Amino acid sequence: MRRWFVVAVAICFGTALEELEVDDECGTTRSCSLTALQLRSQKLQHELYQDFEVSANRSESKVTFIFTFGAVATSKQPLEDLSQPSRSFTGLRCYTETIDAISFLPRHTDAGSDLNLLMHPKVATLALHLGKDSEFYPGEGRPDLPRHGTEAIRMPDVDLHDMKHYFIRLQSLQLDGQDVSQQPLFASAHKFANLAWGAYEKQKHWQTQQIVRMEDLIAKHLQGWRLVAQEQQDTLQAVDNLWLVQSEQTMNCMLVFEGTHSVQEFEVNVRPNMETYCGFKDVHGGYADKLFWLMTYSMPKLRPKLGKCKSVACTGHSLGGSLCEVFAACANSGRKGNTHFDLQDWTRTDTELMPVVRQKALSRDNH
């Protein structure tokens, strides 16, 4: 119990304890060698996925891409993108892992992604390793990883939940001995990781020790993008931020969910109850409840701006990534008339480049 309390507090504050589709033959990654999948997926990526800044013309999907980092699993059965024949989301779910040189020792895995016994959504999955090949599963990915994987013993590691490990690994991403960090899918994940990190309002950079805010990260790492909305909602457990960032080139938008940032809010991650959300059965009760209240009070303010986006994607770290995944599943379900769907739905209007907004004063959780 004490160990899990320490893990909970450390995940909550994002700190260390110390300081795309494959063909029918490869429909499940277990039936093919990892190397074969990685090699084939590199070609398929370029055909099925283009840089989000260049193209996001999947008009049948309300949420075109998801990029999540260390997201906690969300449901008993993997959430699906019902707008797609494959039932798989486009985008990438990342989690960090450290493999010891002695192969039989347990892998150390981001404790957030390994926090419960549920499944992750159907989306391409990237297990990020340092100094060696990472493991990439295209198509529907591996909703069972890391908790239910049988290929290795895994041990949750709180330090690996820190976003710095995602930046370091994505920057030097290697598959089958080749540097693939500049391939569109992975380069976009690296870029949008800055938004998932910035969602917490302010951060201390692990190298420079300088304080950076969301505005700073957009200006430095997402040139040609602008902050067009920030909504803050006091959910009693915390003041939660929702951000909307728009590309000046394409007018595509990225909706950014903030992760856990208070001890009280960590309770959301460990609620044992399951709920039916947006027609999906057995969804994590904490995330269903959190998203319901965010959509009830913040979506009315965001809805007019979402309508001006050419397309909408979402991203987030930890709890923020989980909220993004449930939000995307609901948005792409097309279940008009469902209470949860109608709460978060928006209508596309004329595409428009929206004016820049300044980041709001820091909330009480981040002073």
C-alpha positions in Angstrom: 0.0 0.0 0.0 2.8 2.4 0.9 4.5 1.7 -2.4 1.4 2.5 -4.4 0.8 5.7 -2.4 4.3 6.9 -3.3 3.7 5.9 -7.0 0.4 7.8 -7.0 1.9 11.0 -5.6 4.9 10.9 -8.0 2.7 10.3 -11.0 0.4 13.0 -9.9 3.1 15.6 -10.0 5.0 14.1 -12.9 8.2 13.8 -10.9 10.8 11.1 -10.3 11.1 9.3 -6.9 14.6 10.6 -6.9 14.6 13.9 -8.7 -1.1 1.7 -40.7 -2.7 -0.7 -41.1 -1.3 -4.1 -42.0 -2.9 -6.6 -44.4 -4.9 -9.7 -43.3 -1.7 -11.8 -43.0 -0.4 -9.5 -40.3 -3.8 -8.4 -38.9 -2.5 -9.2 -35.4 1.0 -8.3 -34.4 1.4 -11.6 -32.7 1.3 -13.4 -36.0 4.2 -11.6 -37.5 7.8 -10.8 -36.5 8.2 -7.3 -35.0 11.0 -6.5 -37.5 8.7 -7.4 -40.5 6.0 -5.2 -39.1 8.3 -2.3 -38.5 9.8 -2.5 -42.0 6.4 -2.8 -43.8 4.9 -0.1 -41.6 7.4 2.4 -42.7 6.1 2.3 -46.3 2.5 2.1 -45.2 2.9 5.1 -42.9 3.8 7.4 -45.8 0.7 6.1 -47.7 -1.8 6.3 -44.9 -0.5 9.1 -42.8 0.7 12.5 -43.9 2.0 15.2 -41.6 -1.0 16.7 -39.7 0.1 20.2 -40.8 -0.2 19.2 -44.5 -3.3 17.0 -44.5 -6.1 15.9 -42.3 -8.9 15.3 -44.7 -10.7 12.4 -43.1 -14.1 14.1 -43.2 -15.9 11.1 -41.8 -14.0 11.5 -38.5 -14.7 14.4 -36.2 -11.3 13.7 -34.5 -8.8 12.9 -37.2 -5.7 12.0 -35.1 -4.8 11.2 -31.5 -1.4 11.5 -30.0 -1.1 10.3 -26.4 1.8 9.9 -24.0 1.8 7.7 -20.9 -2.0 7.5 -21.1 -3.7 5.3 -18.5 -5.9 2.5 -19.9 -9.5 3.4 -20.4 -11.9 0.5 -20.8 -12.4 -3.3 -20.5 -12.6 -3.7 -24.2 -10.4 -1.5 -26.5 -12.1 1.7 -27.6 -12.6 1.8 -31.3 -12.9 4.5 -34.0 -16.4 3.7 -35.3 -15.9 6.1 -38.2 -13.3 3.9 -39.8 -13.8 0.5 -41.4 -10.7 -0.8 -39.6 -12.1 0.5 -36.2 -8.6 1.8 -35.5 -7.8 5.4 -34.7 -5.1 7.2 -36.7 -2.3 8.6 -34.7 0.0 7.1 -32.0 -0.1 6.0 -28.4 3.4 6.2 -26.8 4.7 4.8 -23.6 8.3 4.6 -22.3 10.2 1.5 -21.3 13.7 0.6 -20.2 15.1 -2.8 -21.1 18.0 -4.2 -19.1 21.1 -5.6 -20.9 20.3 -8.9 -19.1 17.3 -10.0 -21.1 15.5 -12.0 -18.3 15.3 -9.0 -15.9 12.0 -7.2 -15.8 11.4 -4.3 -18.2 10.8 -0.9 -16.4 7.7 0.6 -17.8 5.9 4.0 -17.5 3.8 3.5 -14.3 1.0 5.6 -15.7 0.5 3.4 -18.8 0.6 0.3 -16.5 -1.6 1.7 -13.7 -4.7 -0.6 -14.0 -6.0 -3.8 -15.6 -8.0 -2.2 -18.4 -7.2 -2.0 -22.1 -5.9 0.9 -24.3 -7.7 1.9 -27.5 -7.0 0.6 -31.0 -4.3 2.8 -32.3 -0.7 2.4 -33.5 1.4 1.8 -30.4 5.1 2.8 -29.8 7.1 1.4 -26.9 9.9 4.0 -26.6 13.3 2.6 -25.7 16.5 4.5 -25.2 19.7 3.7 -27.1 18.2 0.7 -28.9 15.3 -0.3 -31.1 11.9 0.8 -30.0 8.9 -1.4 -30.6 6.3 -0.1 -33.1 2.9 -1.8 -33.7 1.0 -0.3 -36.5 -2.7 -0.6 -37.4 -4.7 -1.3 -34.2 -1.5 -1.4 -32.2 -1.3 -3.3 -29.0 -4.2 -2.3 -26.7 -3.0 -4.9 -24.2 0.4 -3.3 -23.7 2.1 -2.8 -21.3 0.0 -4.4 -18.6 -1.2 -7.6 -20.4 1.9 -8.3 -22.5 3.3 -11.8 -22.2 6.6 -11.3 -24.0 8.3 -9.9 -20.9 7.9 -9.2 -17.2 7.3 -5.5 -16.6 7.7 -3.4 -13.5 6.0 0.0 -13.2 8.5 2.9 -13.0 7.3 6.3 -11.9 10.3 8.2 -13.3 9.5 7.0 -16.8 6.1 8.8 -16.6 8.0 12.1 -16.8 7.6 13.7 -20.2 11.4 14.3 -20.5 11.8 10.6 -21.3 9.4 10.9 -24.2 11.2 13.8 -25.7 14.6 12.2 -25.3 13.4 8.9 -26.9 11.4 10.4 -29.7 14.3 12.7 -30.7 16.5 9.6 -31.3 13.9 7.1 -32.3 15.3 3.9 -33.8 13.5 1.0 -35.5 15.4 -2.0 -37.0 18.7 -0.1 -36.5 17.6 2.9 -38.5 16.9 6.5 -37.3 13.2 7.0 -38.0 12.7 10.1 -35.9 11.9 12.3 -39.0 9.2 10.0 -40.4 6.0 12.0 -40.4 4.1 10.1 -37.8 6.9 10.1 -35.3 8.0 13.6 -36.0 4.5 14.8 -35.4 4.3 12.9 -32.2 7.5 14.6 -31.1 6.2 18.0 -32.0 2.8 17.6 -30.3 4.4 16.2 -27.2 5.2 19.8 -26.5 1.5 20.6 -26.3 0.8 17.6 -24.0 3.7 18.9 -21.7 2.6 22.5 -21.9 -1.0 21.6 -21.0 0.1 21.8 -17.3 0.5 25.6 -17.7 4.2 25.8 -16.7 7.1 23.3 -16.6 10.7 23.4 -15.5 12.9 22.3 -18.4 15.1 19.3 -17.3 18.2 20.6 -19.0 18.1 24.4 -18.7 16.0 24.5 -15.5 14.1 27.4 -17.0 10.4 27.8 -16.5 8.5 27.4 -19.7 4.8 28.0 -20.3 2.5 26.7 -23.0 2.9 30.0 -25.0 6.7 29.5 -24.9 6.6 25.9 -26.1 4.3 26.9 -29.0 6.5 29.8 -30.1 9.7 27.6 -30.0 8.6 24.2 -31.1 5.4 24.7 -33.1 6.3 27.7 -35.3 3.3 28.5 -37.6 0.8 27.5 -34.9 -1.0 29.7 -32.5 -3.0 29.4 -29.2 -6.6 30.3 -30.0 -8.4 29.2 -26.9 -7.8 28.3 -23.2 -10.5 27.3 -20.9 -10.1 26.7 -17.2 -12.6 24.8 -15.2 -12.5 24.3 -11.4 -13.6 20.7 -10.8 -12.9 21.0 -7.1 -10.1 18.4 -7.3 -8.1 20.8 -9.5 -8.4 23.6 -12.0 -8.4 21.8 -15.4 -7.2 23.4 -18.6 -8.4 22.7 -22.1 -6.4 24.3 -24.9 -7.0 24.8 -28.6 -4.0 25.4 -30.9 -4.4 26.1 -34.6 -2.1 25.8 -37.6 -1.8 29.1 -39.5 -1.0 27.1 -42.7 -3.9 24.6 -42.8 -6.2 25.9 -40.1 -6.2 22.4 -38.6 -6.6 22.4 -34.8 -5.2 20.4 -31.9 -7.3 20.1 -28.7 -5.1 19.5 -25.7 -6.2 17.9 -22.4 -4.3 18.6 -19.2 -3.2 15.6 -17.1 -3.3 15.0 -13.4 -1.8 17.8 -11.4 -3.0 17.6 -7.8 -3.1 14.9 -5.2 -6.8 15.2 -5.0 -7.2 14.7 -8.7 -5.2 11.5 -8.7 -8.3 9.8 -7.2 -9.9 10.1 -10.7 -7.3 7.7 -12.0 -7.9 4.9 -9.5 -11.7 4.8 -9.2 -12.8 1.2 -9.5 -16.2 1.7 -11.1 -17.0 1.3 -14.7 -19.6 3.3 -16.7 -21.3 3.2 -20.1 -20.1 6.4 -21.8 -21.3 7.6 -25.2 -22.6 4.0 -25.9 -19.3 2.3 -25.0 -19.7 -0.1 -22.2 -17.2 -0.6 -19.3 -15.4 2.7 -19.6 -13.2 3.8 -16.7 -15.6 5.6 -14.4 -13.1 8.4 -13.3 -12.5 9.4 -16.9 -16.1 9.2 -17.9 -17.1 11.4 -15.1 -14.2 13.9 -15.6 -15.0 14.2 -19.3 -18.7 14.6 -18.7 -18.2 17.7 -16.5 -15.5 19.2 -18.8 -17.9 18.8 -21.7 -20.8 20.2 -19.7 -19.1 23.5 -18.7 -16.1 24.0 -21.0 -17.4 22.7 -24.4 -20.0 25.5 -24.8 -17.2 28.0 -24.8 -15.0 25.9 -27.1 -17.7 24.8 -29.5 -17.8 28.0 -31.7 -14.0 27.9 -32.2 -13.9 24.1 -32.9 -16.4 24.8 -35.7 -13.8 27.1 -37.4 -11.1 24.4 -37.6 -10.5 22.6 -40.8 -10.1 19.5 -38.8 -9.6 18.6 -35.1 -7.1 16.2 -33.4 -6.3 15.8 -29.8 -3.4 15.1 -27.5 -2.5 14.7 -23.8 -0.2 13.2 -21.3 -1.3 10.8 -18.5 -4.9 11.5 -17.5 -4.9 14.1 -20.4 -4.1 11.3 -22.9 -6.9 9.1 -21.5 -9.4 11.9 -21.8 -8.3 12.5 -25.4 -8.9 8.9 -26.2 -12.4 8.7 -24.7 -13.2 12.1 -26.3 -12.1 10.9 -29.7 -14.0 7.6 -29.4 -17.2 9.5 -28.6 -16.7 12.1 -31.2 -16.2 9.5 -34.0 -19.1 7.3 -32.9 -21.6 9.4 -34.7 -24.2 8.6 -32.0 -26.4 11.7 -32.3 -29.0 11.8 -29.6 -26.7 10.2 -27.0 -26.3 12.6 -24.1 -22.5 12.3 -24.0 -22.2 12.7 -27.7 -24.4 15.7 -27.9 -22.6 17.3 -25.0 -19.3 17.3 -26.9 -20.4 17.6 -30.5 -19.8 20.6 -32.6 -20.8 21.8 -36.1 -18.3 22.7 -38.7 -18.8 26.2 -40.0 -16.6 28.3 -42.3 -13.0 27.5 -41.8 -11.2 30.5 -40.4 -7.9 31.4 -38.9 -8.7 32.5 -35.4 -7.0 35.3 -33.5 -4.2 34.6 -31.0 -5.2 34.6 -27.3 -2.7 35.1 -24.5 -2.2 32.4 -21.9 -4.2 33.0 -18.8 -2.7 33.7 -15.4 -1.6 30.5 -13.6 -4.3 28.7 -11.8 -4.1 27.9 -8.1 -2.6 24.4 -8.7 0.4 25.9 -10.6 1.5 28.9 -8.7 
